[in-house]
Amino acid sequence: MAFDEKKFMNTKFTPREREVKVPDMKDFFEPKEPPVFRVRGLTGNELATVHEAVEKHKNIAALIEGLLSKGTEEKIEAIRNALGVSSDVPGEIARRLEMITIGAVQPVITLEIAVKFCEVYPIEFYEVTTAISELTGRGQVPGKPKPSGETTKCAQ
């Protein structure tokens, strides 16, 4: 069975998407809207960005410390916490924070929201980011060819 590289290269792909229910967060959605996060799978470049999040996290923390080297330790830690780069954030969390900011379709999640989401709804945070990871692992969906159009009946 040969790989059809021409067909592969000419195929349009779209990211897989999924809705993740977060019923315990219903108070933060419009009354008639279902409490769901719509997420998508990541591209290869986006996945690499997620994997580099730990290093980026360390660099930001070091930069803050350097800028505030004459400040108090409390100020440094307060700024780190506000940016989600406190010295005690595990690498796994740093990766997932990056993942959700990239893969959340609706609502759009900023780093600040992601940090609070992780802190106050950790199970839902893990469910949403795990869904992004699963979608990424399944790859994108090949586009379907569009129909040529409606067939017209000829007069007899």
SULTA-V801315 format. One record per residue. N is the residue number from 1. RES is the residue in three letters. PSI is psi in degrees with one decimal (999 if undefined). D_CENTER is the distance of its C-alpha to the mean C-alpha in Angstrom with 1 decimal. Layout:
n=[N & N]
res=[RES & RES]
psi=[PSI & PSI]
d_center=[D_CENTER & D_CENTER]
This chain:
n=[1 & 2 & 3 & 4 & 5 & 6 & 7 & 8 & 9 & 10 & 11 & 12 & 13 & 14 & 15 & 16 & 17 & 18 & 19 & 20 & 21 & 22 & 23 & 24 & 25 & 26 & 27 & 28 & 29 & 30 & 31 & 32 & 33 & 34 & 35 & 36 & 37 & 38 & 39 & 40 & 41 & 42 & 43 & 44 & 45 & 46 & 47 & 48 & 49 & 50 & 51 & 52 & 53 & 54 & 55 & 56 & 57 & 58 & 59 & 60 & 61 & 62 & 63 & 64 & 65 & 66 & 67 & 68 & 69 & 70 & 71 & 72 & 73 & 74 & 75 & 76 & 77 & 78 & 79 & 80 & 81 & 82 & 83 & 84 & 85 & 86 & 87 & 88 & 89 & 90 & 91 & 92 & 93 & 94 & 95 & 96 & 97 & 98 & 99 & 100 & 101 & 102 & 103 & 104 & 105 & 106 & 107 & 108 & 109 & 110 & 111 & 112 & 113 & 114 & 115 & 116 & 117 & 118 & 119 & 120 & 121 & 122 & 123 & 124 & 125 & 126 & 127 & 128 & 129 & 130 & 131 & 132 & 133 & 134 & 135 & 136 & 137 & 138 & 139 & 140 & 141 & 142 & 143 & 144 & 145 & 146 & 147 & 148 & 149 & 150 & 151 & 152 & 153 & 154 & 155 & 156]
res=[MET & ALA & PHE & ASP & GLU & LYS & LYS & PHE & MET & ASN & THR & LYS & PHE & THR & PRO & ARG & GLU & ARG & GLU & VAL & LYS & VAL & PRO & ASP & MET & LYS & ASP & PHE & PHE & GLU & PRO & LYS & GLU & PRO & PRO & VAL & PHE & ARG & VAL & ARG & GLY & LEU & THR & GLY & ASN & GLU & LEU & ALA & THR & VAL & HIS & GLU & ALA & VAL & GLU & LYS & HIS & LYS & ASN & ILE & ALA & ALA & LEU & ILE & GLU & GLY & LEU & LEU & SER & LYS & GLY & THR & GLU & GLU & LYS & ILE & GLU & ALA & ILE & ARG & ASN & ALA & LEU & GLY & VAL & SER & SER & ASP & VAL & PRO & GLY & GLU & ILE & ALA & ARG & ARG & LEU & GLU & MET & ILE & THR & ILE & GLY & ALA & VAL & GLN & PRO & VAL & ILE & THR & LEU & GLU & ILE & ALA & VAL & LYS & PHE & CYS & GLU & VAL & TYR & PRO & ILE & GLU & PHE & TYR & GLU & VAL & THR & THR & ALA & ILE & SER & GLU & LEU & THR & GLY & ARG & GLY & GLN & VAL & PRO & GLY & LYS & PRO & LYS & PRO & SER & GLY & GLU & THR & THR & LYS & CYS & ALA & GLN]
psi=[116.7 & 146.8 & 126.8 & 86.1 & -33.3 & -46.1 & -42.5 & -48.0 & -28.1 & -4.0 & 135.2 & 139.5 & 150.6 & 145.0 & 144.1 & 145.2 & 157.7 & 150.2 & 134.8 & 119.0 & 135.6 & 68.1 & -30.3 & -9.5 & 16.0 & -27.8 & -14.7 & 9.9 & 158.1 & 146.5 & -38.5 & 2.5 & 138.7 & 142.8 & 87.7 & 149.8 & 130.2 & 123.8 & 164.2 & 161.5 & 158.2 & 158.7 & 173.6 & -43.6 & -41.5 & -38.9 & -39.5 & -39.6 & -40.7 & -44.0 & -24.8 & -2.1 & -34.8 & -46.3 & -42.7 & -41.0 & -44.8 & -40.8 & -41.9 & -42.9 & -42.0 & -38.5 & -44.9 & -45.6 & -41.6 & -41.4 & -32.6 & 25.8 & -26.4 & -3.8 & 178.6 & 158.0 & -33.2 & -40.6 & -44.0 & -47.3 & -35.9 & -43.4 & -42.1 & -47.5 & -42.6 & -34.8 & -3.0 & 24.4 & 39.5 & 158.2 & -13.6 & 17.6 & 118.4 & 153.8 & -38.0 & -41.0 & -42.4 & -41.8 & -44.7 & -33.8 & -44.2 & -42.0 & -45.3 & -31.1 & -26.8 & -44.1 & -7.4 & 124.5 & -49.8 & 120.6 & 159.0 & 134.7 & 121.0 & 168.6 & -41.3 & -44.5 & -41.8 & -41.9 & -46.1 & -40.9 & -47.2 & -40.1 & -42.6 & -20.8 & 65.4 & -36.3 & -45.9 & -39.2 & -46.9 & -39.1 & -44.1 & -46.1 & -30.9 & -37.9 & -41.4 & -42.9 & -43.1 & -43.4 & -40.2 & -43.0 & -25.4 & -7.2 & 179.5 & 165.8 & 124.8 & 139.9 & 149.7 & 139.9 & 140.1 & 143.3 & 153.3 & -12.5 & 174.0 & 138.1 & 129.3 & 145.0 & 137.9 & 149.5 & 137.6 & 999]
d_center=[35.7 & 34.7 & 31.2 & 31.4 & 29.8 & 30.9 & 29.3 & 26.1 & 26.1 & 27.1 & 24.5 & 21.7 & 18.4 & 15.6 & 12.1 & 12.3 & 11.1 & 11.8 & 12.7 & 12.4 & 15.5 & 15.8 & 19.5 & 20.2 & 18.3 & 20.4 & 22.2 & 19.3 & 19.2 & 22.0 & 25.0 & 25.0 & 21.2 & 19.8 & 17.4 & 14.3 & 10.6 & 9.9 & 6.8 & 7.1 & 7.7 & 7.3 & 10.7 & 12.9 & 12.7 & 9.0 & 9.5 & 12.5 & 10.9 & 8.9 & 12.4 & 14.1 & 12.4 & 15.4 & 17.9 & 16.4 & 16.4 & 20.1 & 21.0 & 20.0 & 21.8 & 24.8 & 24.8 & 25.0 & 27.7 & 29.6 & 29.5 & 30.7 & 33.0 & 35.9 & 34.1 & 34.1 & 31.8 & 30.8 & 29.6 & 27.6 & 25.9 & 25.3 & 23.6 & 21.4 & 20.5 & 19.8 & 17.4 & 15.8 & 17.6 & 20.5 & 22.6 & 21.9 & 18.0 & 17.7 & 15.9 & 13.8 & 12.5 & 12.0 & 9.8 & 7.7 & 7.8 & 6.6 & 3.7 & 2.9 & 4.6 & 3.7 & 2.4 & 4.6 & 7.9 & 10.4 & 10.8 & 9.1 & 8.1 & 10.0 & 10.5 & 13.6 & 12.3 & 9.8 & 12.9 & 15.1 & 13.0 & 13.0 & 16.6 & 18.0 & 16.1 & 15.3 & 15.8 & 13.6 & 10.8 & 11.4 & 11.8 & 8.5 & 6.7 & 9.7 & 9.3 & 6.2 & 8.6 & 11.5 & 10.5 & 10.0 & 13.3 & 15.1 & 14.6 & 14.9 & 17.6 & 20.8 & 22.2 & 25.3 & 28.4 & 29.6 & 32.9 & 35.9 & 36.8 & 39.1 & 42.4 & 45.4 & 48.5 & 51.7 & 54.9 & 57.6]
